[in-house]
Amino acid sequence: MKEGDRVEKGQVLCIIEAMKLMNEIESEVSGIVKKILVQNGEPVEYGQPLFLIQPV
């Protein structure tokens, strides 16, 4: 996934590891990825935005 990519609602955007379990994060809307807010390997918190997606 990179900025400028088009995504569909329900499409897997990334995978997050939590307590040795891999969790797929799906897009809540269809649109264009405007900004990726975290980098690979960076720790994230519950509820933290990961992507900015412009609905279309």
mmCIF file of the N, C-alpha and C atoms, coordinates in Angstrom:
data_MODEL
# 
_entry.id   MODEL 
# 
loop_
_atom_site.group_PDB 
_atom_site.id 
_atom_site.type_symbol 
_atom_site.label_atom_id 
_atom_site.label_alt_id 
_atom_site.label_comp_id 
_atom_site.label_asym_id 
_atom_site.label_entity_id 
_atom_site.label_seq_id 
_atom_site.pdbx_PDB_ins_code 
_atom_site.Cartn_x 
_atom_site.Cartn_y 
_atom_site.Cartn_z 
_atom_site.occupancy 
_atom_site.B_iso_or_equiv 
_atom_site.pdbx_formal_charge 
_atom_site.auth_seq_id 
_atom_site.auth_comp_id 
_atom_site.auth_asym_id 
_atom_site.auth_atom_id 
_atom_site.pdbx_PDB_model_num 
ATOM 1   N N  . MET A 1 1  ? 0.848   -1.169  0.000  1.00 0.00 ? 1  MET A N  1 
ATOM 2   C CA . MET A 1 1  ? 0.000   0.000   0.000  1.00 0.00 ? 1  MET A CA 1 
ATOM 3   C C  . MET A 1 1  ? 0.895   1.235   0.000  1.00 0.00 ? 1  MET A C  1 
ATOM 4   N N  . LYS A 1 2  ? 0.542   2.210   -0.873 1.00 0.00 ? 2  LYS A N  1 
ATOM 5   C CA . LYS A 1 2  ? 1.309   3.452   -0.894 1.00 0.00 ? 2  LYS A CA 1 
ATOM 6   C C  . LYS A 1 2  ? 0.362   4.624   -1.107 1.00 0.00 ? 2  LYS A C  1 
ATOM 7   N N  . GLU A 1 3  ? 0.840   5.813   -0.813 1.00 0.00 ? 3  GLU A N  1 
ATOM 8   C CA . GLU A 1 3  ? 0.026   7.003   -0.987 1.00 0.00 ? 3  GLU A CA 1 
ATOM 9   C C  . GLU A 1 3  ? -0.369  7.132   -2.460 1.00 0.00 ? 3  GLU A C  1 
ATOM 10  N N  . GLY A 1 4  ? -1.628  7.500   -2.691 1.00 0.00 ? 4  GLY A N  1 
ATOM 11  C CA . GLY A 1 4  ? -2.147  7.614   -4.038 1.00 0.00 ? 4  GLY A CA 1 
ATOM 12  C C  . GLY A 1 4  ? -2.895  6.377   -4.514 1.00 0.00 ? 4  GLY A C  1 
ATOM 13  N N  . ASP A 1 5  ? -2.751  5.255   -3.806 1.00 0.00 ? 5  ASP A N  1 
ATOM 14  C CA . ASP A 1 5  ? -3.453  4.024   -4.185 1.00 0.00 ? 5  ASP A CA 1 
ATOM 15  C C  . ASP A 1 5  ? -4.947  4.164   -3.930 1.00 0.00 ? 5  ASP A C  1 
ATOM 16  N N  . ARG A 1 6  ? -5.733  3.524   -4.787 1.00 0.00 ? 6  ARG A N  1 
ATOM 17  C CA . ARG A 1 6  ? -7.178  3.467   -4.582 1.00 0.00 ? 6  ARG A CA 1 
ATOM 18  C C  . ARG A 1 6  ? -7.482  2.210   -3.763 1.00 0.00 ? 6  ARG A C  1 
ATOM 19  N N  . VAL A 1 7  ? -8.375  2.338   -2.785 1.00 0.00 ? 7  VAL A N  1 
ATOM 20  C CA . VAL A 1 7  ? -8.769  1.202   -1.956 1.00 0.00 ? 7  VAL A CA 1 
ATOM 21  C C  . VAL A 1 7  ? -10.281 1.083   -1.948 1.00 0.00 ? 7  VAL A C  1 
ATOM 22  N N  . GLU A 1 8  ? -10.749 -0.120  -1.727 1.00 0.00 ? 8  GLU A N  1 
ATOM 23  C CA . GLU A 1 8  ? -12.182 -0.394  -1.627 1.00 0.00 ? 8  GLU A CA 1 
ATOM 24  C C  . GLU A 1 8  ? -12.532 -0.704  -0.174 1.00 0.00 ? 8  GLU A C  1 
ATOM 25  N N  . LYS A 1 9  ? -13.762 -0.423  0.195  1.00 0.00 ? 9  LYS A N  1 
ATOM 26  C CA . LYS A 1 9  ? -14.231 -0.736  1.543  1.00 0.00 ? 9  LYS A CA 1 
ATOM 27  C C  . LYS A 1 9  ? -14.024 -2.229  1.800  1.00 0.00 ? 9  LYS A C  1 
ATOM 28  N N  . GLY A 1 10 ? -13.415 -2.554  2.943  1.00 0.00 ? 10 GLY A N  1 
ATOM 29  C CA . GLY A 1 10 ? -13.154 -3.951  3.301  1.00 0.00 ? 10 GLY A CA 1 
ATOM 30  C C  . GLY A 1 10 ? -11.818 -4.479  2.819  1.00 0.00 ? 10 GLY A C  1 
ATOM 31  N N  . GLN A 1 11 ? -11.103 -3.708  2.002  1.00 0.00 ? 11 GLN A N  1 
ATOM 32  C CA . GLN A 1 11 ? -9.790  -4.133  1.509  1.00 0.00 ? 11 GLN A CA 1 
ATOM 33  C C  . GLN A 1 11 ? -8.768  -4.070  2.651  1.00 0.00 ? 11 GLN A C  1 
ATOM 34  N N  . VAL A 1 12 ? -7.896  -5.068  2.722  1.00 0.00 ? 12 VAL A N  1 
ATOM 35  C CA . VAL A 1 12 ? -6.857  -5.086  3.751  1.00 0.00 ? 12 VAL A CA 1 
ATOM 36  C C  . VAL A 1 12 ? -5.812  -4.016  3.441  1.00 0.00 ? 12 VAL A C  1 
ATOM 37  N N  . LEU A 1 13 ? -5.588  -3.124  4.402  1.00 0.00 ? 13 LEU A N  1 
ATOM 38  C CA . LEU A 1 13 ? -4.614  -2.046  4.255  1.00 0.00 ? 13 LEU A CA 1 
ATOM 39  C C  . LEU A 1 13 ? -3.257  -2.435  4.819  1.00 0.00 ? 13 LEU A C  1 
ATOM 40  N N  . CYS A 1 14 ? -3.268  -3.169  5.930  1.00 0.00 ? 14 CYS A N  1 
ATOM 41  C CA . CYS A 1 14 ? -2.020  -3.559  6.577  1.00 0.00 ? 14 CYS A CA 1 
ATOM 42  C C  . CYS A 1 14 ? -2.308  -4.686  7.557  1.00 0.00 ? 14 CYS A C  1 
ATOM 43  N N  . ILE A 1 15 ? -1.250  -5.222  8.127  1.00 0.00 ? 15 ILE A N  1 
ATOM 44  C CA . ILE A 1 15 ? -1.356  -6.262  9.150  1.00 0.00 ? 15 ILE A CA 1 
ATOM 45  C C  . ILE A 1 15 ? -0.619  -5.766  10.376 1.00 0.00 ? 15 ILE A C  1 
ATOM 46  N N  . ILE A 1 16 ? -1.287  -5.870  11.531 1.00 0.00 ? 16 ILE A N  1 
ATOM 47  C CA . ILE A 1 16 ? -0.686  -5.434  12.789 1.00 0.00 ? 16 ILE A CA 1 
ATOM 48  C C  . ILE A 1 16 ? -0.490  -6.655  13.680 1.00 0.00 ? 16 ILE A C  1 
ATOM 49  N N  . GLU A 1 17 ? 0.695   -6.763  14.251 1.00 0.00 ? 17 GLU A N  1 
ATOM 50  C CA . GLU A 1 17 ? 0.984   -7.851  15.183 1.00 0.00 ? 17 GLU A CA 1 
ATOM 51  C C  . GLU A 1 17 ? 0.676   -7.378  16.595 1.00 0.00 ? 17 GLU A C  1 
ATOM 52  N N  . ALA A 1 18 ? -0.140  -8.157  17.298 1.00 0.00 ? 18 ALA A N  1 
ATOM 53  C CA . ALA A 1 18 ? -0.460  -7.861  18.692 1.00 0.00 ? 18 ALA A CA 1 
ATOM 54  C C  . ALA A 1 18 ? -0.391  -9.164  19.474 1.00 0.00 ? 18 ALA A C  1 
ATOM 55  N N  . MET A 1 19 ? 0.524   -9.226  20.410 1.00 0.00 ? 19 MET A N  1 
ATOM 56  C CA . MET A 1 19 ? 0.704   -10.415 21.245 1.00 0.00 ? 19 MET A CA 1 
ATOM 57  C C  . MET A 1 19 ? 0.880   -11.674 20.397 1.00 0.00 ? 19 MET A C  1 
ATOM 58  N N  . LYS A 1 20 ? 1.738   -11.576 19.392 1.00 0.00 ? 20 LYS A N  1 
ATOM 59  C CA . LYS A 1 20 ? 2.099   -12.678 18.496 1.00 0.00 ? 20 LYS A CA 1 
ATOM 60  C C  . LYS A 1 20 ? 0.967   -13.092 17.550 1.00 0.00 ? 20 LYS A C  1 
ATOM 61  N N  . LEU A 1 21 ? -0.142  -12.334 17.524 1.00 0.00 ? 21 LEU A N  1 
ATOM 62  C CA . LEU A 1 21 ? -1.228  -12.600 16.592 1.00 0.00 ? 21 LEU A CA 1 
ATOM 63  C C  . LEU A 1 21 ? -1.193  -11.553 15.494 1.00 0.00 ? 21 LEU A C  1 
ATOM 64  N N  . MET A 1 22 ? -1.425  -11.976 14.248 1.00 0.00 ? 22 MET A N  1 
ATOM 65  C CA . MET A 1 22 ? -1.440  -11.065 13.109 1.00 0.00 ? 22 MET A CA 1 
ATOM 66  C C  . MET A 1 22 ? -2.888  -10.665 12.829 1.00 0.00 ? 22 MET A C  1 
ATOM 67  N N  . ASN A 1 23 ? -3.156  -9.365  12.840 1.00 0.00 ? 23 ASN A N  1 
ATOM 68  C CA . ASN A 1 23 ? -4.503  -8.827  12.640 1.00 0.00 ? 23 ASN A CA 1 
ATOM 69  C C  . ASN A 1 23 ? -4.552  -7.991  11.373 1.00 0.00 ? 23 ASN A C  1 
ATOM 70  N N  . GLU A 1 24 ? -5.457  -8.340  10.457 1.00 0.00 ? 24 GLU A N  1 
ATOM 71  C CA . GLU A 1 24 ? -5.622  -7.579  9.223  1.00 0.00 ? 24 GLU A CA 1 
ATOM 72  C C  . GLU A 1 24 ? -6.464  -6.350  9.512  1.00 0.00 ? 24 GLU A C  1 
ATOM 73  N N  . ILE A 1 25 ? -5.995  -5.186  9.063  1.00 0.00 ? 25 ILE A N  1 
ATOM 74  C CA . ILE A 1 25 ? -6.726  -3.933  9.214  1.00 0.00 ? 25 ILE A CA 1 
ATOM 75  C C  . ILE A 1 25 ? -7.347  -3.601  7.860  1.00 0.00 ? 25 ILE A C  1 
ATOM 76  N N  . GLU A 1 26 ? -8.678  -3.499  7.844  1.00 0.00 ? 26 GLU A N  1 
ATOM 77  C CA . GLU A 1 26 ? -9.409  -3.262  6.599  1.00 0.00 ? 26 GLU A CA 1 
ATOM 78  C C  . GLU A 1 26 ? -9.853  -1.812  6.505  1.00 0.00 ? 26 GLU A C  1 
ATOM 79  N N  . SER A 1 27 ? -9.970  -1.338  5.275  1.00 0.00 ? 27 SER A N  1 
ATOM 80  C CA . SER A 1 27 ? -10.458 0.020   5.033  1.00 0.00 ? 27 SER A CA 1 
ATOM 81  C C  . SER A 1 27 ? -11.940 0.096   5.377  1.00 0.00 ? 27 SER A C  1 
ATOM 82  N N  . GLU A 1 28 ? -12.324 1.187   6.046  1.00 0.00 ? 28 GLU A N  1 
ATOM 83  C CA . GLU A 1 28 ? -13.725 1.397   6.396  1.00 0.00 ? 28 GLU A CA 1 
ATOM 84  C C  . GLU A 1 28 ? -14.492 2.075   5.266  1.00 0.00 ? 28 GLU A C  1 
ATOM 85  N N  . VAL A 1 29 ? -13.769 2.637   4.294  1.00 0.00 ? 29 VAL A N  1 
ATOM 86  C CA . VAL A 1 29 ? -14.403 3.341   3.172  1.00 0.00 ? 29 VAL A CA 1 
ATOM 87  C C  . VAL A 1 29 ? -13.646 3.047   1.876  1.00 0.00 ? 29 VAL A C  1 
ATOM 88  N N  . SER A 1 30 ? -14.298 3.294   0.755  1.00 0.00 ? 30 SER A N  1 
ATOM 89  C CA . SER A 1 30 ? -13.619 3.261   -0.538 1.00 0.00 ? 30 SER A CA 1 
ATOM 90  C C  . SER A 1 30 ? -13.061 4.647   -0.799 1.00 0.00 ? 30 SER A C  1 
ATOM 91  N N  . GLY A 1 31 ? -11.859 4.724   -1.359 1.00 0.00 ? 31 GLY A N  1 
ATOM 92  C CA . GLY A 1 31 ? -11.275 6.027   -1.640 1.00 0.00 ? 31 GLY A CA 1 
ATOM 93  C C  . GLY A 1 31 ? -9.824  5.948   -2.047 1.00 0.00 ? 31 GLY A C  1 
ATOM 94  N N  . ILE A 1 32 ? -9.128  7.082   -1.877 1.00 0.00 ? 32 ILE A N  1 
ATOM 95  C CA . ILE A 1 32 ? -7.715  7.218   -2.244 1.00 0.00 ? 32 ILE A CA 1 
ATOM 96  C C  . ILE A 1 32 ? -6.895  7.419   -0.973 1.00 0.00 ? 32 ILE A C  1 
ATOM 97  N N  . VAL A 1 33 ? -5.804  6.656   -0.839 1.00 0.00 ? 33 VAL A N  1 
ATOM 98  C CA . VAL A 1 33 ? -4.904  6.826   0.303  1.00 0.00 ? 33 VAL A CA 1 
ATOM 99  C C  . VAL A 1 33 ? -4.166  8.150   0.122  1.00 0.00 ? 33 VAL A C  1 
ATOM 100 N N  . LYS A 1 34 ? -4.454  9.109   0.987  1.00 0.00 ? 34 LYS A N  1 
ATOM 101 C CA . LYS A 1 34 ? -3.823  10.429  0.903  1.00 0.00 ? 34 LYS A CA 1 
ATOM 102 C C  . LYS A 1 34 ? -2.529  10.482  1.698  1.00 0.00 ? 34 LYS A C  1 
ATOM 103 N N  . LYS A 1 35 ? -2.481  9.794   2.838  1.00 0.00 ? 35 LYS A N  1 
ATOM 104 C CA . LYS A 1 35 ? -1.276  9.825   3.666  1.00 0.00 ? 35 LYS A CA 1 
ATOM 105 C C  . LYS A 1 35 ? -1.209  8.562   4.517  1.00 0.00 ? 35 LYS A C  1 
ATOM 106 N N  . ILE A 1 36 ? -0.005  8.006   4.618  1.00 0.00 ? 36 ILE A N  1 
ATOM 107 C CA . ILE A 1 36 ? 0.258   6.892   5.527  1.00 0.00 ? 36 ILE A CA 1 
ATOM 108 C C  . ILE A 1 36 ? 0.893   7.511   6.766  1.00 0.00 ? 36 ILE A C  1 
ATOM 109 N N  . LEU A 1 37 ? 0.273   7.306   7.927  1.00 0.00 ? 37 LEU A N  1 
ATOM 110 C CA . LEU A 1 37 ? 0.661   8.014   9.143  1.00 0.00 ? 37 LEU A CA 1 
ATOM 111 C C  . LEU A 1 37 ? 1.682   7.275   10.002 1.00 0.00 ? 37 LEU A C  1 
ATOM 112 N N  . VAL A 1 38 ? 1.916   5.991   9.741  1.00 0.00 ? 38 VAL A N  1 
ATOM 113 C CA . VAL A 1 38 ? 2.897   5.214   10.508 1.00 0.00 ? 38 VAL A CA 1 
ATOM 114 C C  . VAL A 1 38 ? 3.781   4.427   9.546  1.00 0.00 ? 38 VAL A C  1 
ATOM 115 N N  . GLN A 1 39 ? 4.950   4.066   9.993  1.00 0.00 ? 39 GLN A N  1 
ATOM 116 C CA . GLN A 1 39 ? 5.904   3.310   9.175  1.00 0.00 ? 39 GLN A CA 1 
ATOM 117 C C  . GLN A 1 39 ? 5.946   1.855   9.635  1.00 0.00 ? 39 GLN A C  1 
ATOM 118 N N  . ASN A 1 40 ? 6.389   0.983   8.754  1.00 0.00 ? 40 ASN A N  1 
ATOM 119 C CA . ASN A 1 40 ? 6.530   -0.433  9.055  1.00 0.00 ? 40 ASN A CA 1 
ATOM 120 C C  . ASN A 1 40 ? 7.413   -0.617  10.281 1.00 0.00 ? 40 ASN A C  1 
ATOM 121 N N  . GLY A 1 41 ? 6.946   -1.430  11.229 1.00 0.00 ? 41 GLY A N  1 
ATOM 122 C CA . GLY A 1 41 ? 7.722   -1.719  12.431 1.00 0.00 ? 41 GLY A CA 1 
ATOM 123 C C  . GLY A 1 41 ? 7.525   -0.722  13.559 1.00 0.00 ? 41 GLY A C  1 
ATOM 124 N N  . GLU A 1 42 ? 6.816   0.358   13.298 1.00 0.00 ? 42 GLU A N  1 
ATOM 125 C CA . GLU A 1 42 ? 6.583   1.386   14.316 1.00 0.00 ? 42 GLU A CA 1 
ATOM 126 C C  . GLU A 1 42 ? 5.462   0.934   15.259 1.00 0.00 ? 42 GLU A C  1 
ATOM 127 N N  . PRO A 1 43 ? 5.652   1.065   16.574 1.00 0.00 ? 43 PRO A N  1 
ATOM 128 C CA . PRO A 1 43 ? 4.572   0.693   17.508 1.00 0.00 ? 43 PRO A CA 1 
ATOM 129 C C  . PRO A 1 43 ? 3.378   1.639   17.354 1.00 0.00 ? 43 PRO A C  1 
ATOM 130 N N  . VAL A 1 44 ? 2.175   1.090   17.506 1.00 0.00 ? 44 VAL A N  1 
ATOM 131 C CA . VAL A 1 44 ? 0.959   1.891   17.429 1.00 0.00 ? 44 VAL A CA 1 
ATOM 132 C C  . VAL A 1 44 ? 0.097   1.621   18.655 1.00 0.00 ? 44 VAL A C  1 
ATOM 133 N N  . GLU A 1 45 ? -0.795  2.550   18.951 1.00 0.00 ? 45 GLU A N  1 
ATOM 134 C CA . GLU A 1 45 ? -1.707  2.438   20.078 1.00 0.00 ? 45 GLU A CA 1 
ATOM 135 C C  . GLU A 1 45 ? -3.117  2.151   19.579 1.00 0.00 ? 45 GLU A C  1 
ATOM 136 N N  . TYR A 1 46 ? -3.935  1.562   20.421 1.00 0.00 ? 46 TYR A N  1 
ATOM 137 C CA . TYR A 1 46 ? -5.333  1.303   20.088 1.00 0.00 ? 46 TYR A CA 1 
ATOM 138 C C  . TYR A 1 46 ? -6.017  2.628   19.742 1.00 0.00 ? 46 TYR A C  1 
ATOM 139 N N  . GLY A 1 47 ? -6.739  2.651   18.627 1.00 0.00 ? 47 GLY A N  1 
ATOM 140 C CA . GLY A 1 47 ? -7.469  3.837   18.212 1.00 0.00 ? 47 GLY A CA 1 
ATOM 141 C C  . GLY A 1 47 ? -6.654  4.857   17.435 1.00 0.00 ? 47 GLY A C  1 
ATOM 142 N N  . GLN A 1 48 ? -5.360  4.624   17.292 1.00 0.00 ? 48 GLN A N  1 
ATOM 143 C CA . GLN A 1 48 ? -4.481  5.556   16.576 1.00 0.00 ? 48 GLN A CA 1 
ATOM 144 C C  . GLN A 1 48 ? -4.767  5.496   15.077 1.00 0.00 ? 48 GLN A C  1 
ATOM 145 N N  . PRO A 1 49 ? -4.933  6.661   14.425 1.00 0.00 ? 49 PRO A N  1 
ATOM 146 C CA . PRO A 1 49 ? -5.110  6.652   12.958 1.00 0.00 ? 49 PRO A CA 1 
ATOM 147 C C  . PRO A 1 49 ? -3.849  6.131   12.266 1.00 0.00 ? 49 PRO A C  1 
ATOM 148 N N  . LEU A 1 50 ? -4.036  5.289   11.260 1.00 0.00 ? 50 LEU A N  1 
ATOM 149 C CA . LEU A 1 50 ? -2.916  4.715   10.516 1.00 0.00 ? 50 LEU A CA 1 
ATOM 150 C C  . LEU A 1 50 ? -2.818  5.285   9.104  1.00 0.00 ? 50 LEU A C  1 
ATOM 151 N N  . PHE A 1 51 ? -3.971  5.614   8.525  1.00 0.00 ? 51 PHE A N  1 
ATOM 152 C CA . PHE A 1 51 ? -4.042  6.117   7.152  1.00 0.00 ? 51 PHE A CA 1 
ATOM 153 C C  . PHE A 1 51 ? -5.038  7.267   7.080  1.00 0.00 ? 51 PHE A C  1 
ATOM 154 N N  . LEU A 1 52 ? -4.815  8.180   6.155  1.00 0.00 ? 52 LEU A N  1 
ATOM 155 C CA . LEU A 1 52 ? -5.822  9.172   5.779  1.00 0.00 ? 52 LEU A CA 1 
ATOM 156 C C  . LEU A 1 52 ? -6.347  8.756   4.417  1.00 0.00 ? 52 LEU A C  1 
ATOM 157 N N  . ILE A 1 53 ? -7.647  8.507   4.335  1.00 0.00 ? 53 ILE A N  1 
ATOM 158 C CA . ILE A 1 53 ? -8.242  8.071   3.080  1.00 0.00 ? 53 ILE A CA 1 
ATOM 159 C C  . ILE A 1 53 ? -9.319  9.075   2.678  1.00 0.00 ? 53 ILE A C  1 
ATOM 160 N N  . GLN A 1 54 ? -9.208  9.569   1.447  1.00 0.00 ? 54 GLN A N  1 
ATOM 161 C CA . GLN A 1 54 ? -10.194 10.501  0.900  1.00 0.00 ? 54 GLN A CA 1 
ATOM 162 C C  . GLN A 1 54 ? -11.285 9.674   0.230  1.00 0.00 ? 54 GLN A C  1 
ATOM 163 N N  . PRO A 1 55 ? -12.498 9.706   0.781  1.00 0.00 ? 55 PRO A N  1 
ATOM 164 C CA . PRO A 1 55 ? -13.588 8.929   0.166  1.00 0.00 ? 55 PRO A CA 1 
ATOM 165 C C  . PRO A 1 55 ? -13.904 9.431   -1.243 1.00 0.00 ? 55 PRO A C  1 
ATOM 166 N N  . VAL A 1 56 ? -14.282 8.492   -2.112 1.00 0.00 ? 56 VAL A N  1 
ATOM 167 C CA . VAL A 1 56 ? -14.707 8.851   -3.472 1.00 0.00 ? 56 VAL A CA 1 
ATOM 168 C C  . VAL A 1 56 ? -16.005 8.173   -3.800 1.00 0.00 ? 56 VAL A C  1 
# 
